[in-house]
Amino acid sequence: MMLKLELLRIMKSRSTRYLSGAALLLSVLLAGMTIFMTYYFDSATGTSRHGLAAIAAERAEAALSEGEITPEKIREAYAVNQELSRVYGQVIPTEVWNSKMKPVYNTILNTRLVFFETNGMPKEPTDISPEEAGNFYSQRKDYINKTIYYGHQNRQDVADYALRLDERVETPFVYQYGFGSSNTLAHLTLCIFMLAVICSVISAPVFSSDYASGADDIQRCTRNGRRKLAHAKLLSAIIISSSLFFLCTGVFLAITLPVFGLDGTSVQFNYSTGVLAFTNMSENGFLILVLISGFLTVLAMICLTLWLSSILNSPVMVLAISVGIALLPSLISVIGDTGNLVNWIRLCLPSGGTGLANIFTELGQGTFLTAGPLIVWSPHLMLAAALLEIPVFYLLARRCYIKHEL
């Protein structure tokens, strides 16, 4: 009964209704942008297409290279590229490009980065022989070893750990046109960041507004005005925010997925994530991971906000601190080259899984955090930190509210 009353109290708030409506509207707008900002240039006619027409053209083009990316298929792609470059140089006629180069271009685009010169610079596709290209999967292992080794202060133990993680990755990779070929995941993470901020705004006054108005003085005198009321307030904020999360992300995906379709592409064969993704999942599995990570991040931000609300008398101060923490990982990412300690701070923040720094951007970065012999892959730390912070901040909020009553 008390939980029901608290739910009604928050839901009847004008700010909650307006913010929920704004969140739903922005989710629809982001989904629409994902579809209608899709661009395709038709080199045969010299015309460009947008929206549904562009998606249809992309799907037809992708059909030429869909399926398993076997070593033989990679070898043939580079053989075609070298032959056309030998005959036509750098300017390949449009007709020839459309008939011969288009079917292999996607394969070349997503495999070329693992081949590099002795000075460490990436090779041009024309400098990669078909025989060398056929060794893509073994060359990728060497690329992982060197990239992680030199990117983590020449620590071979970190590179070895990355290679052990990569052992579960199955080959050959698979390519299939779907939502992974669009900005769906990028815009979804933006939607989740927006929800984290909005849910923090909704949760900010749960305790502090009663402190500021003096209503808490009356509530603490009632029989259920302590522990039961604390749980009711905490759960009501979490239930409303969780419902808003699933509603908005559900609407976003209900609009985008029927248009682009599901995607069985290996995450290592998507240019957005790259070959440094040490997980055996397709884009479909990655979508579920983004949703799980986003939901945990939103819950962690809500619980943090509720804790701040339980110790501060000003909802404005609670909101300012919460929004600042929500933005902090993105601000750190903008700085660029961050060290090991800064990465620990960035990823362990309750908002570490959203904004510019989220699991979508981290999966293919090859970032490992170290503390002596301890080595942690950044996506693992994101998930573990949020899972730990949710109960910790929840219990802190409950304790501080009860203590405040005393």
TORVEX-463030 format. One record per atom (N, C-alpha, C): residue in one letter; x, y, z. Coordinates in steps of 0.2 Angstrom, whole numbers, plus 5000, padded with zeros to 4 digits. Example, Ala and Ser with C-alpha at 12.3 -4.5 7.8 and 13.67 -1.06 7.14 Angstrom:
REM TORVEX-463030
A506649725039
A506249785039
A506649845039
S506449895035
S506849955036
S506450005039
***
This chain:
REM TORVEX-463030
M500449945000
M500050005000
M500450065000
M500950065004
M501450125005
M501850134998
L502050084995
L502350084989
L501950114983
K501350094983
K500850114978
K500750194979
L500650214985
L500550284986
L501150324984
E501750294985
E502350334983
E502450334976
L502250284972
L502250274965
L501750334962
L501150334965
L500750384963
L500950454964
R501250464970
R501550534971
R502050554966
I502550514964
I503050534960
I502750534953
M502250494951
M501950494944
M501550554943
K501250574948
K500750634948
K501150704948
S501750694949
S502250754949
S502250784942
R502150854941
R502150884934
R502850874931
S503350874935
S504050864932
S504150794929
T503850744933
T503950674931
T503550664924
R502950694924
R502550684917
R502950714912
Y503150784912
Y503450814907
Y504150784905
L504550764910
L505150724908
L505050664905
S504550624907
S504350564904
S504150574897
G503750624896
G503550634889
G504150654884
A504550694887
A505150724883
A505550664881
A505650614886
A506150554885
A505850514879
L505150504880
L504850464874
L504850494868
L504750564867
L504850604861
L505550594858
L506050604863
L506750604860
L506950534858
S506650484861
S506750414858
S506550404851
V505950434850
V505650424843
V506050464838
L506250534840
L506650574836
L507350544834
L507650514839
L508250474838
L508150414833
A507650384834
A507550324830
A507350344823
G506950404822
G506850434815
G507550454812
M507950484816
M508550514813
M509050454811
T508950394815
T509350334813
T509150314806
I508550314804
I508250294798
I508350344792
F508150404794
F508150454788
F508750494787
M509250484791
M509950514790
M510350464787
T510150404786
T510550354782
T510650374775
Y511250374773
Y511450404766
Y511850354762
Y511650354755
Y511950314750
Y512050344744
F512650344741
F512850374735
F512850324730
D512450334724
D512450284719
D512950304714
S513550274713
S514050294709
S513850284701
A513450244700
A513250224693
A512850284690
T512450314694
T511950364692
T512250434694
G512650434699
G512850504702
G512350534706
T511850494709
T511350524713
T511450494720
S511150534725
S511150514732
S510450494734
R510450444739
R509850424742
R509850434750
H509250444752
H509250454760
H508650404762
G508650394769
G508150354772
G508050284769
L507350274768
L507250204766
L507550184760
A507550224755
A507850214749
A508550194749
A508950234754
A509650224755
A509750154758
I509350134763
I509350074766
I509250014762
A508750024757
A508649964752
A509249964748
A509550014746
A510150014741
A510749984745
E510849994751
E511349964755
E511249894756
R510649874757
R510549804758
R510649764752
A510449794746
A510649754740
A511349754739
E511749804740
E512449804739
E512749754744
A512549754750
A512849704755
A512749634754
A512149624750
A512049554748
A512549524744
L512949564741
L513549534737
L514049504741
S514149524747
S514749504751
S514549464758
E513849454758
E513649424765
E513849354765
G513849324771
G514049254772
G514749254776
E515049194777
E515649184780
E516249214777
I516649244781
I517249274778
I517849224778
T517849184774
T518349134774
T519049154771
P519549124773
P520249144770
P520249144762
E519849104759
E519849104752
E519449164749
K518949184753
K518549244751
K518949304752
I519349304757
I519849364758
I520349364753
R520649314751
R521149304746
R520949334739
E520349304738
E520049324731
E519849404731
A519649434737
A519549504737
A520149544735
Y520649524738
Y521349564737
Y521649554730
A521449494728
A521749474721
A521349524716
V520649534717
V520249574713
V520549644713
N520649664719
N520849734721
N521549754717
Q522049704718
Q522649714715
Q522649714707
E522249664704
E522149664697
E521849734694
L521349754698
L521049814695
L521449874696
S521849874701
S522349934702
S522949924697
R523149864695
R523649864690
R523449884683
V522749874682
V522549884675
V522349964675
Y521949984680
Y521650054680
Y522050104684
G522450084688
G522850134693
G522350154698
Q522350214700
Q521950234706
Q521250254704
V521150264697
V520450284695
V520150224691
I519750194695
I519350134692
I518750154689
P518550134683
P517950164680
P517350134684
T516850174684
T516250164688
T515950094686
E515850084680
E515550014678
E515949954681
V516649964680
V517049914683
V517049904691
W517049964694
W516949964701
W516349934703
N515749944700
N515149924702
N515049844701
S515349824696
S515349754694
S515849704698
K516449734699
K516949694702
K517249714709
M517249774710
M517549804716
M516949804722
K516349814720
K515849824726
K515749754729
P515749704726
P515649634730
P516249624735
V516849654734
V517349634738
V517649694743
Y517349754742
Y517549814745
Y517449804753
N516849784755
N516749774762
N517249724765
T517449674762
T517949624765
T518549654766
I518749694761
I519449734761
I519449784767
L518849824767
L518849874772
L518849854779
N518549794781
N518549764787
N519149714789
T519649704784
T520149664786
T520849694785
R520849754782
R521549784780
R521949814786
L521549824792
L521949864797
L522449814801
V522349754800
V522849704804
V523549694800
F523549724794
F524149714790
F524549784791
F525149784793
F525549844794
F526249834791
E526649884790
E527349884788
E527749874794
T528449864792
T528849854798
T528949914803
N528749974800
N528850034804
N528150044808
G527649994808
G527050004812
G526550034808
M526650064802
M526050104799
M525650044795
P524950064795
P524550014791
P524750014783
K524649954780
K524849944773
K524249974769
E524349994763
E523850014759
E523549944756
P522949934754
P522649874752
P523049844746
T523249894741
T523649874735
T524349844737
D524549854743
D525249824745
D525149764748
I524549734749
I524449674753
I524249624748
S524749574747
S524649524742
S524049474744
P523749444739
P523249394741
P523449334745
E524149314745
E524349264749
E524349294756
E524649354757
E524649384764
E523949394767
A523549414762
A522849424765
A522449364767
G522649304764
G522349244766
G522549224773
N523049254776
N523249234783
N522949284788
F522349314786
F522049364790
F521949344797
Y521749284798
Y521549264805
Y522149254809
S522749234807
S523349224810
S523649294811
Q523649334806
Q523849404806
Q523549444812
R522849434812
R522449464817
R522749454824
K522949394826
K523249374832
K523849414833
D524249424828
D524949454829
D524749534830
Y524249554827
Y524049624827
Y523749634835
I523449594837
I523149604844
I523749604849
N524249554848
N524849554853
N525249614852
K525349644847
K525749704846
K525449764848
T524749764847
T524349824848
T524349834856
I524149774859
I524049784866
I524749784870
Y525249754867
Y525949754870
Y526149834871
Y526149864865
Y526449934864
Y525949984867
G525349964868
G524850014870
G524750014878
H525149964881
H525049954888
H525749954891
Q526149994890
Q526850004892
Q527249944892
N527249914886
N527649854884
N527549794889
R526949784891
R526849734896
R526549674892
Q526949624892
Q526749564888
Q526249524892
D526249524898
D525649494902
D524949514900
V524949584899
V524249614897
V524149584890
A524649584885
A524449554878
A524249484879
D524649444883
D524449374884
D523749364886
Y523549404891
Y522849404894
Y522349414888
A522549464884
A522049484878
A522049424873
L522549394872
L522549334868
L522149274871
R522149274877
R521749214881
R521049234880
L520849294881
L520149314880
L519949304873
D520349314868
D520249304861
D520149234859
E520349184863
E520349114861
E519649094860
R519149124863
R518449104863
R518149134857
V518449174853
V518149204847
V518249154841
E517649134838
E517649084833
E517749114826
T518049084822
T518149104815
T517949044810
P517749064804
P517849124801
P517249174803
F517449244803
F516949294804
F516349284799
V515749314801
V515149314797
V514949394796
Y514749404790
Y514449474788
Y513749464786
Q513349504789
Q512649514787
Q512349584787
Y512049604783
Y511749674783
Y511149674788
G511249724793
G510649734798
G510849804801
F510549804807
F510549874811
F511349884813
G511749834813
G512449854814
G512849894809
S512549894803
S512749934797
S512550004797
S512150024802
S511850094803
S512150124810
N511850174811
N512050214818
N511550194823
T511250134823
T510750114828
T511050114835
L511550074835
L511850064842
L512150134845
A512450174840
A512750234843
A512150284845
H511550284842
H511050324844
H510650294850
L510650224850
L510350194856
L510750214862
T511450214862
T511850234868
T511750304870
L511650344865
L511450414866
L510750424869
C510250384867
C509650374871
C509650354878
I510150304879
I510250284886
I510550334890
F511050374888
F511350434891
F510750484893
M510350494888
M509850544890
M509350514895
L509250454895
L508750424900
L509150424907
A509750414907
A510150414914
A510050484917
V510150534913
V510050604915
V509350624918
I508850604913
I508150614915
I507950574921
C508150514922
C507950474928
C508250504934
S508850534933
S509250564939
S508850624941
V508550664936
V508150724938
V507550704941
I507150644939
I506550624943
I506750604950
S507350574951
S507450544957
S507750594962
A507950644960
A508350694964
A507950724970
P507250734969
P506850764975
P506550714979
V506650644978
V506350594982
V506350604989
F506950614992
F507050634999
F507150705001
S507550734996
S507750804998
S507150854998
S506650844994
S506150894993
S505750895000
D505650835003
D505350825010
D505750865015
Y506450855014
Y506850885019
Y506750965019
A506750985012
A506651065011
A506051085013
S505451055012
S504751075014
S504551065021
G504951025025
G504751005031
G504350945032
A504050925026
A503650865027
A503950805030
D504550795030
D504950745033
D504850745041
D504750805044
D504650805051
D503950775053
I503450775048
I502850745050
I502850665048
Q503250655043
Q503250585041
Q503650535046
R504150565049
R504550525054
R504150515060
C503650545061
C503250535067
C502750475066
T502650455060
T502150405059
T502450335061
R502050285061
R502250215063
R502750185058
N502550205051
N502950175046
N503450225043
G503550275046
G503950335043
G504650325043
R504950265044
R505650255044
R505850205039
R505950145041
R506250095036
R505750075031
K505150065032
K504650055027
K504550105022
L504550175025
L504450225020
L505150235016
A505650225019
A506350225015
A506350175009
H506150115010
H506050065005
H505550085000
A504950115002
A504450134997
A504750184993
K505050234995
K505350294991
K505850264986
L506250224989
L506850204985
L506550154979
L506150114981
L505850064976
L505450104971
S505050154973
S504550184968
S505050224963
A505550254965
A505950294960
A506350244955
I506550184958
I506850134954
I506350104949
I505750094951
I505250064947
I505050104941
I504950174943
I504750224938
I505250234933
S505850234935
S506450244931
S506550184926
S506550124929
S506650064925
S506050064920
S505450074922
S504950074917
S505050124911
L505250184913
L505450234908
L505950204903
F506450174906
F507050144902
F506750094897
F506350044899
F506149994895
F505650024890
L505250074892
L504750104887
L505150134881
C505650184883
C505950224878
C506450184873
T506850134876
T507250094872
T506850044868
G506250024871
G505849974867
G505550014861
V505350074862
V505050114856
V505550124851
F506150144853
F506750154849
F506850094844
L506950034848
L507049974844
L506449954840
A505849964842
A505249944838
A505249984832
I505550044831
I505550084825
I506150064821
T506750054824
T507350044820
T507449974817
L507249924822
L507449854820
L507049824814
P506349844813
P505949814808
P506249844801
V506549904801
V506849934795
V507449914793
F507949904798
F508649884796
F508649804797
G508249774801
G508349704802
G508849684807
L508849624810
L509349594814
L509949584811
D510449574814
D511149574811
D511549524814
G511749474810
G512149414813
G512949424812
T513149484810
T513849504809
T514249494815
S514849464814
S515349454820
S515549524822
V515549544828
V515749604830
V516449624828
Q516849574827
Q517549594825
Q517549614817
F516949604814
F516949614807
F516549674805
N516449714811
N516049784810
N516549834811
Y516649884806
Y517149934807
Y517049974813
S516349984815
S516250024821
S516549994828
T516549934828
T516849894834
T517649874833
G517749844827
G518449834825
G518649764828
V519249744826
V519549674827
V519749664834
L519749714838
L520049714845
L519449694850
A518949664847
A518349644852
A518449574854
F518649564860
F518749494862
F518149454865
T517649454861
T517049414863
T516749384857
N516449324858
N516249284853
N515449294853
M515249354850
M514549374849
M514449404842
S513849404840
S513649444834
S513349504836
E513149544831
E512849614833
E512249604837
N511849554835
N511249534839
N511449534847
G511949494848
G512149484855
G512449544858
F512749584854
F513049654856
F512449704858
L511949694854
L511349744856
L511049724863
I511049664864
I510749644871
I511249664876
L511949664875
L512449684880
L512349754881
V512249794875
V512249864876
V511649884881
L511049844880
L510449864884
L510549844891
I510949784892
I511049764899
I511549814902
S512049834899
S512549884902
S512149954903
G511749974898
G511450034899
G510950034905
F510549984906
F510149974911
F510449974918
L511049934918
L511349934925
L511650004926
T511850044921
T512150114922
T511650154924
V511050154921
V510450194923
V510250184931
L510250114932
L510050094939
L510650124944
A511250124942
A511750144946
A511750224947
M511550254942
M511450334943
M510850344947
I510350304946
I509750324950
I509950314958
C510250254959
C510450244966
C510850294969
L511350314965
L511850374967
L511450434969
T510950454964
T510550514965
T510150504972
L509850444973
L509450434979
L509850444985
W510450414985
W510950424991
W511050504992
L511250534987
L511350614987
L510750644990
S510150624988
S509450654990
S509350634997
S509650585000
S509550565007
S509950605011
I510450635009
I510950675013
I510950745012
L510650775007
L510650845005
L509950865006
N509850935008
N509150965009
N508950995003
S509351004998
S509251044992
S509150994986
P508550994983
P508550954976
P508950984971
V509051044971
V509451074965
V510151054966
M510451054972
M511151024973
M511250954972
V510750914973
V510750844971
V510750834964
L510350874960
L510350864953
L510950894950
A511250944953
A511850974950
A512450924950
I512450894956
I513050844957
I512950774953
S512250754952
S512150694948
S512250704941
V512050764938
V512150784931
V512950784930
G513250814935
G514050824934
G514350754934
I514150714938
I514450644938
I514250604932
A513650614929
A513450584923
A513850614917
L514050674917
L514450704912
L515250694912
L515450674918
L516150664920
L516550614915
P516250554914
P516650504910
P516750534903
S516150564900
S516250594893
S516750654893
L516750694898
L517250744898
L517950714899
I518050664903
I518750634903
I518950604896
S518450574893
S518550544886
S518750594881
V518450654882
V518650714877
V519350734878
I519650724884
I520350744885
I520750704880
G520550644879
G520950594874
G521350544878
D522050554878
D522550504880
D522450504888
T522150454891
T522050444898
T522450394900
G522750394906
G523150344909
G522750294913
N523150244916
N522850194919
N522450214925
L522650254929
L522250284935
L521650314933
V521750364928
V521150394926
V520650354923
N520850304919
N520350254917
N519950214922
W520350194927
W520050164933
W519450204936
I519650274937
I519150324939
I518550324934
R518650334928
R518150344923
R517650284922
L517950224923
L517550164922
L517150144928
C517450164934
C517150144940
C516650194942
L516550254939
L516050294941
L515350264939
P514850284943
P514150254941
P513950264934
S514150324931
S513950344924
S514550314919
G514950274921
G515550254917
G515250214911
G514650184911
G514450144905
G513950184900
T513950254901
T513550294897
T513950354894
G513650394890
G513950454887
G514350434881
L514950474880
L515450464875
L515850394877
A515850384883
A516250324886
A515750274888
N515550224883
N515050174885
N515350104882
I514950054883
I515149984881
I515249984873
F514850024870
F514850024862
F515550044860
T515850094863
T516450124861
T517050084864
E516950054870
E517450024873
E517649954870
L517149924868
L517249854866
L517749834861
G517849884856
G518449874851
G519049914853
Q519149944858
Q519649994860
Q520249954862
G520149894865
G520749854867
G521049884874
T520649914878
T520849944884
T520849894890
F521449894893
F521449854899
F521749894905
L521449884911
L521649914917
L522049874921
T522649894924
T523049854928
T523149884935
A523249844940
A523449864947
A523849804949
G524549814948
G524949764950
G524849704945
P524749644948
P524649584943
P523949584941
L523549624943
L522849614941
L522749654935
I522349614930
I522249644923
I521449634922
V521149694920
V520449694919
V520249724912
W519849694908
W519649714902
W519149774903
S519149824900
S518749884902
S517949864901
P517649834896
P516949814897
P516749774903
H517249724905
H517149694911
H517049734917
L517549784917
L517549834923
L516849874923
M516649894917
M516049934917
M515449894920
L515349834918
L514849794921
L514849774928
A515449764930
A515549744937
A515449804942
A515749864940
A515649924944
A514949934945
A514549934939
A513849954940
A513449904944
L513649834944
L513249784948
L513449794955
L514049814957
L514249824964
L513949894966
E513949944962
E513650004965
E512950014966
I512549974962
I511849974963
I511649954971
P511849904973
P511649884980
P511949934985
V512549954984
V512949994989
V512650054990
F512450094984
F512150154985
F511450154987
Y511050094985
Y510450084988
Y510450084996
L510850044998
L510950035005
L511150095009
L511550135006
L511850195009
L511250245009
A510850245004
A510250295004
A509750275009
R509650215010
R509150185015
R509450205022
R510050195023
R510350205030
R510450275031
C510550325026
C510650395028
C509950425029
Y509450395026
Y508750425027
Y508550405034
I508650345036
I508450325043
I508850365048
K509450375047
K509850405051
K509650485052
H509450505046
H509250575046
H508650585050
E508250535050
E507550545054
E507750545062
L508250505063
L508450505070
L508750575073
***
